[in-house]
Amino acid sequence: MTRLHSLRSARTALTGAALAAALAFSGGAWAKEPLRVAAVSGYFSQGFGVSIMQGLEKAKADFGIDLTIVDTGNRALDYEEQFNNLATGDYDLIFVMGWELVDALQKTSDANPEQHFIFIDGVLESPNMTYIDFVEEEGSFLVGALTGLLTDAGAEGFTDSKQVGFLGGRDIPVIRNFLVGMQEGVAFVAPDVTVVDVFAGTFDDPAKGSELSMALYDKGIDVIYQAAGPTGEGVLQAATAAGRLAVGVDIDQCPSAPGAILASMLKRADVAVYAMIKGEVDGSNPVVPGAVSVGIASGGVEIKVCDDMLPRIPAEVMTRMEEIRAGVASGEIAVALNK
Amino acid sequence: MTDIPLARPERHVPVWAQGLIGQMLALLIALAGGAVIIWLVGESPLHVYEVLLRGALGSAENVAGSLLQATPIIVCGVAACVALRGGLFNIGVEGQLYVGGFAAAWVGFTLNLPAGLHVVVGLGAGMLAGALWIILPAIMRARFNANEVVSTILMNYVAVLLTSYLTIAVFKRPGGWSETAPIAQTAYLPQLMDGSRVNLGLIIGLALALGLYLFLRYTGAGYAVSTMGSNPKFAAYGGVRVKRNIVAVLLTSGAIGGLAGGIETLGVHRRFMEGFAPGFGFDGVIAALLANGNPLGVVVAALFFGALRKGSLLMEVETGASREIITVIQALIILCVSAQILIRRRGGISGEKRWKF
């Protein structure tokens, strides 16, 4: 509580000492000021941003936080001033999502090192900020395990091909995380199955994604796991066109190509954001600078098998997946990270 | 405004005052309309306007922020104004801004030049790119009378997508967002004060507006352009080489549009980002229309738009009203001003037909 107050503006700092003293005597039975939270992004109406909003709204309903949503729009000129408007000490936590905001964010954070910024889905250089870092390897491990098991079991929709596909956007470290996780998962359950990987070289080209997927499907590959943003939408379309399977990423992509999507690897921003606010509100896990890894154990990363695919999946595969999931969550199965 | 025959002779209000009263009325109606919308979304209009005003002008930093926002609109407005006064409609300022911004940034991050020269070459490259970007519409307009409104709009899409392609596929900075490498320090357009990104571009914009005003008012060439705008047949009859002037006017307009982009990349962002400044070109065109083609009026309109934009950023944080409310207010202003023009025309006053569709 006292730590929290040290973050707040001069306006409340005056009452802070009195409040801390009162707390010391009353033993904490004090009506707390609500936590003031802001969230900044240009994507609150799209996939991942919607997920963040759900987490924030839930936190608002459960903890009565003050919530301010700031839409950055698309003018780069505005970003810096938008951060400066927020970094006045009036907010305890400011969530930020979107790589285009990074430069403006760094500048504002350097000028206001006391301000708690939380950058979602990435780790930047600044030591003042908190980062929500999804452990893509763990979720991708489960994707690898599922596709490997189904390949071995020769489940409905799987031929005798011993290869599974991976399509990445650009060949950059964060996308390699997905690939490495998948490879490990496949190797864990089916050493005879291999992962064929391709990189589209772009995140913004669904046509290219579609074309490359078709080439993979033509090789006899039954399922492709995509980690390629909008390029990946082409993979989902190609799966429908080829009558094969794809695995979605980030959000539940099952509805975008029903019948062609096996599962989605979810990055649950809602869970991560909610957990972070909860830890701050009840003091169990206050927000501190540095990277916070969110993986299977915390529910921030998970795999969702599409409902219409459930009948195709043999019971023993589902049982095995449950075991593996529990193993990864408990740390019994160590998923090596891509370093 | 005195060179525009708006008034009925029998009215006793001076011409300039009439124009001013009209625009003020348009502004008031638009603000009232905005208030209704703010009220409908459940906020207090007074509170929202108070925050808007404070965000725009509440402190020295906020005023600087408003000027920063106004800078590209002033320059783009002057670009549109040049064409408008020549009876042409360059709605491609947006595209010229993009290619100009990219060209200036390219000079900034590839060439190695001494400090002052680097900026000049960068801005020059921006102007050249902007002029080149309108050369096709200009020639087609002069030679074949092809409607420049359509061709310049089409060039916008090409410009935005081309610069996106160049940024993502050719010059992307490794890692990070879709942006080029940062420009060299020697290419930084100097900033006017500490703690704000307001830069020399503002002075350039004001100088351009004043220069255009003086040019149109006091020089023969300026008179030729104005005459061409108000009555091309008469201008041709009077010895103005209309075709040559069409090309010259459009190229100048395009070059200034390109300059606006150069100012943004060298003065503010110091690199080129994909989709870095959506809408400034169009805001400039609107400012020029609002000002009825008067370069000094463009500055006033641009300052007003800049203040609205800056204020809206605080509005978004402090009130429940969306930042987009100001887009609605802007649109309402445009509607009111166009309505005024229609009403005046119905009153039998000529002289408003300075652009054609």
Interface residues (C-beta under 8 A of the other chain):
Chain A: A38 T68 V70 D71 G73 N74 R75 A76 L77 D78 E80 E81 Q82 N85 L86 W99 E100 V102 D103 I172 T202 D204
Chain B: G55 G65 L68 Q69 P72 I168 A169 G175 G176 W177 S178 R197 E264 V268 H269 M273 G275 F276 A277 P278 G279 R309 K310 L313 L314 E316 V317 S322 R323
